[in-house]
Each structure stands twice: as C-alpha cells, then as structure tokens.
Amino acid sequence: MKTPEAYYAQAREMFFAAHADFQAALDELTESDARAANLSLRQLREWHAERIYAAFLRQKILMA
C-alpha cells in the first residue's frame, strides 16, 4: 500500500506531465537564478515545482 507521500508525489508528477507550460517554466530556470536564490538548480526547480503544485491544489479546493 502506498503512503500519502507516495500518492502526492505521483499526483504532482502527473500534474506536470499534463501541464507542459509549467514544466517548461521550470526548465527555463538557470544556474544564475539558483545562485541568486542561494540554492542549487535542482533545489530551485523543486522549490518552484512545490509552489506551483500547492497553488493548483489551493485553487482546486476553493473551486470545490
């Protein structure tokens, strides 16, 4: 049986697969952007991905 975290991770992956525009925006982040945020590029992309998905979930809850 999957954990809630595993379901969340799978749902987030599916969200980004279905919304190529958000994935493209993450892909446009650069090392320079990461340095400005004092993060690695991977950390910066993860941080923004989490923010994008959280905003989606909040909007979905508000629309329910």
QUIKA-V362153 format. One record per backbone hydrogen bond with DSSP energy under -0.5 kcal/mol. CO is the residue of the C=O (numbers start at 1). NH is the residue of the N-H. E is the energy in kcal/mol with one decimal. If there is no record, write none. Layout:
co=CO nh=NH e=E
co=CO nh=NH e=E
//
This chain:
co=3 nh=7 e=-2.1
co=4 nh=8 e=-2.5
co=5 nh=9 e=-2.5
co=6 nh=10 e=-2.3
co=7 nh=11 e=-2.7
co=8 nh=12 e=-2.5
co=9 nh=13 e=-2.2
co=10 nh=14 e=-2.3
co=11 nh=15 e=-2.4
co=12 nh=16 e=-2.3
co=13 nh=17 e=-1.9
co=14 nh=18 e=-2.0
co=15 nh=19 e=-1.3
co=18 nh=20 e=-0.5
co=19 nh=22 e=-0.9
co=19 nh=23 e=-1.6
co=20 nh=24 e=-2.7
co=21 nh=25 e=-1.8
co=22 nh=26 e=-2.0
co=23 nh=27 e=-2.3
co=24 nh=28 e=-1.2
co=26 nh=29 e=-1.2
co=30 nh=34 e=-2.2
co=31 nh=35 e=-2.8
co=32 nh=36 e=-2.1
co=33 nh=37 e=-1.3
co=34 nh=39 e=-2.7
co=35 nh=38 e=-1.2
co=40 nh=44 e=-2.6
co=41 nh=45 e=-2.5
co=42 nh=46 e=-2.4
co=43 nh=47 e=-2.6
co=44 nh=48 e=-2.5
co=45 nh=49 e=-2.5
co=46 nh=50 e=-2.4
co=47 nh=51 e=-2.0
co=48 nh=52 e=-2.7
co=49 nh=53 e=-2.6
co=50 nh=54 e=-2.4
co=51 nh=55 e=-2.2
co=52 nh=56 e=-2.0
co=53 nh=57 e=-2.5
co=54 nh=58 e=-2.6
co=55 nh=59 e=-2.4
co=56 nh=60 e=-2.5
co=57 nh=61 e=-2.3
co=58 nh=62 e=-2.2
co=59 nh=63 e=-1.8
co=60 nh=64 e=-0.8
co=61 nh=64 e=-0.6
//
